[in-house]
């Protein structure tokens, strides 16, 4: 892969001789076909936005054009060119997302058929019919010419409505690996030892502070609120330690994470009081705390309210928000206090945490945080081709956010899996995407 | 039947329409919906047509067995019903088997051996069953019968893919609540009939007790039970939602539960309409069954 100096053109050299599971060649045309299909309005793809930034994307989304001129073949059929509207030195990280996979012709000629019988180009191909909501299986694709060919001959995934059922089946020995329900983490860790793998996931729960409305429009008030919350205590009391207390924006599993980057995320009651006093803000009314109802957030929000009350002496009221996420998001515009939100990473780069949440014009920026300095750093990072320099700029931007505290980072999620140590030899988990790396899993 | 089905469709459609919340939002989860995506979905499913037009279109398509498309999986709703209903039907048969065997059977025993220890035991068991929620019973059976005793009994924890033994726990679970009611009902009605004049006549003319109970008393005592069974099909279908979810059975109940929680409206609507039709058909069959039980009832 090659990026032009202006960071606006990406040129990919594709591996020659690769084919789909039906024998069609994987060439530039297969990628052009795929990206165009995703961008077209008639496809109505909910993940199309990952392609935003590619030339012609907006017109294809609006339906005024059926083509995506920003993606085309280069000098021969094994060269793929992506042209961007704006410089983005990290666009290549995005292309690791599934939506950038190539598709065979049938995806366009018979989308319904393709939906039932997906045809890929990886080391494993669909094995038999996909039994919806029951099971789906894959077997080794003999003609695969990539580097990692996989160790298992076939894999069958059984589909459960609840993770608890899968865990029961695992205990009965009918399946070899499964996710573990959070309430069973401790039990599974004790029972299965090294065959229990838990890790922080790339999901951050945070408390959004409304940066426009009083009293959270004052940076020191936000710092004080953050320091008044004992994240570890809540993690223990409410989540039974099934979360990871957050002390940064960029999560532990992401590239560029720095432990303890957030100095206001450490619990310090006296410092919190001092910051609040120094801010000069007289908090008269109660501070609102809200969350989207019905998603299991009430208990920890209540705990946060209790801590704010106890540690800062400010009245904090919990106001349950709408169960409908769209309505809930809208209600945050008028928030006078803190509201719960979460963010899950799409691509393993700090930019995916910083730009969407804090760039002044991003649609995901619900805190109304506006910082010219931050915006400039992010734009500059996106134009910087050198990896180390870009990372340094992104960390500067993160530091800026962690000084201004437009949001209060609270908890990273945790996910856990178990595998049968008597049957499975190796069960690596892909840290970035928090899924088992199936092509590396092997049996004894 | 046709007006009832039509009324149900209109009612369910309007109910789905007035539920607050945004169906487009549910497709993307906890993320903002882009204007382009919203537009694309509205155009794809005709969401900005006026309500009467949408209902008329829906009913028009239903006549051709076109139940529309799931916005989430983009599969035909009719395909989802076709692949899930057989499982629910099999489960319902298993449930009915337990209902008849254990429900009616225990009711009869209670009546014939009134005030015996057996009667007290059955009464106690029915109270426990009635007061245990279906999902709790299912989970308890999974843990204590399927998992702890797996080497002894070998019953599967989830699914229906291991032959007849797969049906034992979910069938029992599905039947549990109704089983208890049926047992009580059968006890009462049989006791009543056993005290009626014609039974006394039968006894007086020297018939053996077995014939008195089975040929004379039971047939009449069964009519209220059959009526209850017919009405109860709604409870069974409702129970199927919980039973199928707990036992991970790919039936219409679980499909409906998933569709409701993901706000996959077209699937909710399609399955609901389908269930309404099934309910009506079963009730019709129950009506016809009366004639078999009671010679006085004749349909002309």
Interface residues (C-beta under 8 A of the other chain):
Chain A: X41 X42 X43 X44 X45 X46 X48 X49 X58 X61 X62 X63 X111 X112 X115 X116 X131 X132 X133 X134 X158 X160 X161 X162 X165 X168 X169 X171 X172 X174 X292 X322 X323 X324 X325 X326 X327 X329 X341 X342 X363 X364
Chain B: X20 X21 X22 X24 X25 X26 X27 X28 X29 X30 X31 X32 X33 X34 X36 X37 X39 X40 X41 X43 X44 X73 X74 X75 X80 X83 X84 X142 X143 X146 X147 X150 X156 X157 X158 X159 X245 X246 X247 X248 X250 X254 X255 X257 X258
